[in-house]
Amino acid sequence: MKVLFVHQNFPGQFLHLAPELARRGHEVLALTDTVNKRETGIRTLRYRHQAPKVDPAACRLGRNYTLQSDRGVTVARACLQLRKETGYVPDVIFGHSGWGETLFLKEVWPEAKLIVYAEFYYQGRGADVGFDPEAGEAGFDQVMIAQGRAAHLGQAMLHADAGVSPTEWQASTYPPALRRMIEVIFDGVDTAALRPDPAAQVTLPDGRVLRAGEEVLTFVNRNLEPYRGYHSFLRALPDVLAARPQAQVVIVGGDEVSYGPAPKDGRRWKDIYLDEVRDRLDLARVHFMGKVPYPTFVSLMQVSRAHAYLTYPFVLSWSMLESMAAGALVIGSDTAPVREVIRHGENGLLVDFFDIAGWSRTMTAALADPARFAPLRAAARRTVVERYDLRGICLPRMVAMVERFAP
């Protein structure tokens, strides 16, 4: 088969699938944005997208659709040129719907089968919008804005032959008519590489070395922001550090915004919430690592005695399942995406997202008595091995889905 992957940040969710299909003898090609400089070993073509300026007053609720469909037009024109100049016709196109790249590909290749990675469908109610009171009340205008953001996602699915979502909850955000098109297959966790290691260690920026078995509390996200509970975690820290004078806290994440709005005053979310508790923290024991290389993240999860993961009702982070595979005790927010994986008291612990005192108590208990929670750590790894293992479960299912469309 000829398989074309389309993703502005390739490989993205196709990190393992693309090379596996190539290994199985398929002709694999990728199309990505020129700003993406990653080299993957997969033959990759790049399109140049210069987004026209959008007038919010003119577009109003269509602003998001304008942005995404403009990218879709760029991608479609690049694909049309590819077809005209080389005669290339893929059997299967697999693309992420989030940025509009797949919107018009059926107009270029009507004979191809199109699979859409359906990560999340924006909703006015029942998910991230209106979840956090600090973000402001979700009035009717906010509900309409959120629903308007889903226009390109619905169109992408309507033109697709099938969709894939990584979790049941994320698939459930789609309207019933579209949900029927979606198969739930997680991207997969390499449990052979992500496993407990009693010899693991991490060197902090100040030169201190943390080792497995020590009293280490971790918090990891791409960026430090409310969507991933940075504010709840940080507000719980003073009581934890007061109760556990030997504990070390390692916080991984950048200073940008991945989800939701940026602070209105131009400051960083990191500093806004740190300033709230700064005078009650022993900052010599709170280590901000910024963004770290993946091997450092793995070692950190192997060192961690307790790992806090919080999220709005939104896309579930890979890092949560990876931390479970590495043997970390995950204390997760009691939100729908997390509850799909973690069962309280069985393979992890759940705390209400906004219960600051509850977070302090639970993290303190986990740091104080690691032996008590050892069975939960073992069960967490079993959960990932049995349900989300890359080689044994997820990748074979994803390959089978693609090959199902063989001509």
N, C-alpha and C positions, 0 to 999 in steps of 0.2 A: 504494500500500500504506500501511497504518498500521503504523508501527514504533515500539515502545516500548523505550527503553534503561533499564536498571536498574543503578545503580552508586552505592554510598554516597558516592563521591567523584567523581561525574560532572564532567567528561567522561572522566577516566581514559584507558583504552585506546581510547575512542571519540571522541577529540579531533577526528580528521579524518573518520571514517566518518559520524557523525551529520550534520554540515553538508553532506557530499557527497550523502547520501541526500535531504536536504531540497532541495538544489539540483536534484536529478533529479526533483523533483515529488512525492516521497513525503511523507506527513504524519508528522512526527517529533515524538515526545514523550519526555521524560526524567523519571525518578523517582529522587530522591536523598534523602539524610538532611538534616534541617533544619540540622545543624551545618555543612554544606557551603555556603559562601556564594558559590561561583564563579558568575559570569554568563557564559554561553556563546553567547547568541544563539539557542539552542534553547529552545522552550517547555518549562519545567521545573516539575514538581510536587514537593513535599517531604513526607516522612513524618517523624513525631517518634518516635524510638525511645528508650525509657528502659529499659535492660536491668535486669531484676530481679537482685538479688544471688544469687550462686551459692555453695552450700555445697560446697566441694571434697570434704569427707568423704562427703557424700551422693552426689555425682555421680561421683566417682572418675574413671575413664577417659572418662566421658560428659560431663565438664565442658565441653570444647570444643564438642561437639555441642549441649549445652544453650545455650551462648552464641549459636552461629550459628543454631540453629533458633528461638530466641526472636526474633532479628531477622527471620528468615523469616516468622514469624507476624505481626509488626508490618507487614511489607511486604504480605503477603497480605491483611490486613484493610484496609489503605489502598487496595489495588487493588479489593477487593470493594466498598468504598464508592464508588470511582470508577465502577465498572460500574453499580451500583444507581442512582446519582444522575444519571449522564450517558448511560448506555448504551454507554460506550466499550468497544470490543472490538478489540484490535490483531490484525493479521495475523501479525506476527512480534514476539517478545520477544527481546531480546538483553541478557543480563545476565552479570555476573561471579559465578562460583560461590564466591569466596573467603570471603564473609561470610554465606552462607546466604540471601541475598535472593531467589534463584530457587526455593527449595525447594518452595514451595506454590503457585506461580503457575499451574500447570496445573489446580489445583483451582478457580481463579477463572475462567480462560479455557481450558477444555479444547480449544476449537476453534483456538486460536492455535498457531503453531509456535514452539518455544523453542530458541534457540541459546545455548550456555553458553561463556563465555570460560574455558577450562580452563588456567589458568596453571601449576599445579604440583600434584602429588599426593604427599602426605606418605608417606614410606616409613620403615620401621624400619631398613633396611639399603640401602646402595648410593647414597645421596645425601648430604644434609647431616649427618644423625645419625651420630655416631661419626667424622666426617671429621677433626676437629681434636683432637689429643690433649689440648690445654690445656683443652678444654671438659669433660674427664673421659671415662672409658671408657663406651662405650655398652653398658651391661649389658642383660639381658633386659627389665628394667622399662622402660628408656628406649626399647627397640625397640617394646614394646607401646604405650607412650604415643604414640610417633610414628605408629604405625599407627592408633591410635584417633583421631588428629586428622584422618584422612582420611574419616571416616564421612559427614560432610555433603557432601564433594566427590564421593564415589561416588553418593550419593543424587541430587545435582544432575544428574549425567550420566545416571542411569537414567531420569529424567523428561524429559530433553531430547531434541530431535530431531537435534541435531548439536552438535559442539563445535569450538572453535578454540584452538590453542596457537600461541605465537609462534615456537617453535623445535622442531626434531625431538627434541632431548634432553628438553625439558620435556614434550612429548607422550609420550615414552617412559617417563616416570615413572608413567603410568596403567597399570592392569592391561590385558592384551591385549583383553579383552572390551569395555572402554571405549575403548581406544586406537583401535579400528576406527571409532569414531564421530567421531574428531577429524581435522580438516583443519589442516595447518600453514601459517599465514599470519602473517608478522611484521607488527607494527603499522605499520611503514614509517618511513623517514628522508627528510626533505625535503632532498634533495641539492642542490637549487637554492639553498636558504638556507644549508645547511651545506657549505661549500666552503673551500678554502684561500684565505687573504687575506694577501698579503705586507705589507699596510699595517696589519694588526691590532695593537691594543695594549690593555693592561689596566692600570688604575690600582689599586694596592694600597692597603690602609687607611692606610698611612703616607705616602701620596702618591707613592711611587715608581711610575714607569711602565715596564712591561715591553712589549717590542716583538717582533714576529715576527723570527726570526733570532737572537735572544739565547739564552743558555744557561738554558733554563727547563725544570724537571721538574715535572710535575703529577700530582695524585692527586685524584679526584673521586668522592664518593658522597653519597647522601642523608644518611646519618649515619656517623660514624666508629666502626666496630665490627668485631669479629673476622670476622663472616660475609663481609665485603668486604675482608678482608686488611689492615686498618689496622695490625695488630700486626707482620705480616711486613714491610710497607713501611717502617714507622718504624724497625724494628730494622736495616734495610739502609741507612738514611740516613747514619749517621756516616761510614762508609767512602766513600760517594759524595761527601759534602761535603769530606772530607779530600783526596780525589783531584782534585776539581774546585773550586778556590777561588773561581771566578767564578760558579758555579751558583747559581740562585735556585730555591727549592722552593715551590710554591703548593699548598696543601691545602684542598679545598672539602668541607664536610660539617657537619652539625649535631651536637649533643651528645646526641641522644636514641637510642633503640634501635628500629630497624626490624625486625630479625630476631634470633631467639635471645634468651637471657636477659639481663637487666640485671646489672651487677656486684653481687655480694652485699653489698659493704660500703657501698653507697650512692654510691660515686664514679662518675665518668664514664670510659668506655673511653678517651676521648681523653687524659685525664690519667694514667690507669694506665700506658699504654704510653709516653707522652711522658716520664713520670718515670723510666722504665727507661733512657732514652738522653739525657736532658736535659744531663747533664754532658759529653757527647761531641758535642753539636750546637752549631753556630754559629747560635743562634736568630735572629740578625739576618737570616739568609738563609732562614729557614723561616717562611712566611707562612700563617697560618690565617685563611681567609676566612669561615668559617661557611657558611651557606646563601646563595647568590647568585642574582640574577635570571637568567633564561634567556639574555638577550643577553650577559651577562657570561661565562657558561659557554661560549657559542659563541666569543667572542673569545679566551678562555683556551685553548681547543683549537686555535685558529688560531695562537696565540703559542707553544704548547708545542713543545719540541724532542723530548721524550720523555714519554710518558704511561703511568703504571702503572695497570693494572686487575687486581684480584684478586677472586676470589669462591670460596666453597665450591661444591660441586656443588649449585646452587640456581638460582633465576630469574636469567636474564641481564639485566643493566642496559641500558636504552636508551642510556645515556651512552657505552657502549663503541663501539657502531656509529656514534653521532653523532660521536664523536671521530675515528674512521676516516674518515668522510665529510669532516670538516674538514681532513684531511690530516695528522693527528697520527700519530706512530710509536707504536703501542700495544705495550707490553710486558705480556703477559697471563699470568695464572696457568695452568699446564698442567692445567686441570680441564676436565671434559667440556663444560660450556656454552660455554667460551671456544674449545676446540678445534673446535667446530662451525663457527666463523667464521674463526679465525686459523690459518694454516698457517705453522709456524715457518720463518723465513728466506725466506718468499715474500711475505706481506703483513703481517708483524708478527713479534714474538719471543715465545717461551713459556719460562717459568721455573717449576720446581716451586714450588708454593705455599709450602712450608716451607724452601726453600733460601735462607737469608739471604745467604750469601756469593755465591750465584749471582745474586740480585737486585742486590746491590751491583755486581758485575762488569758485568752487562748494562746497568744504568742508567748506569754510568760510561762504558762504551763508546759508548752512544747519545749521550750528551752531548758526548763528546770528538770524535766524527767524524760529524757530520750528513750529509756528502756520501755516505758509505758506505751510509747507510740510506735515502737519498732514493728509490731504486726501491721499497723496501718501503712507504713512505708513499704513493706513487702507486698501487701495487697495492692498498693498503688501501682507498683511495677507489674504485677500480674494483670491488672486491668489493661494496661497499655499493651502488654505482650499478647493478651488474648483477644483484644478488640481493635487495636490500632497499629499493630506491627507492620512495618513497611514491606518487608520481603515476603512474609508469610500470608498477609491478608490484604492490605490496601493496594499495593502495586499490582498483584495479579488481578484484582477486581477492576482496577482502572484500565489495565491492558485489555482485559476481556471486553470492556465496554467499547473501547476504540475499535478493536478488531471485529466486533459485532457488525460494524458498518462496512466491512470489506466488500468490494464490488464482486 
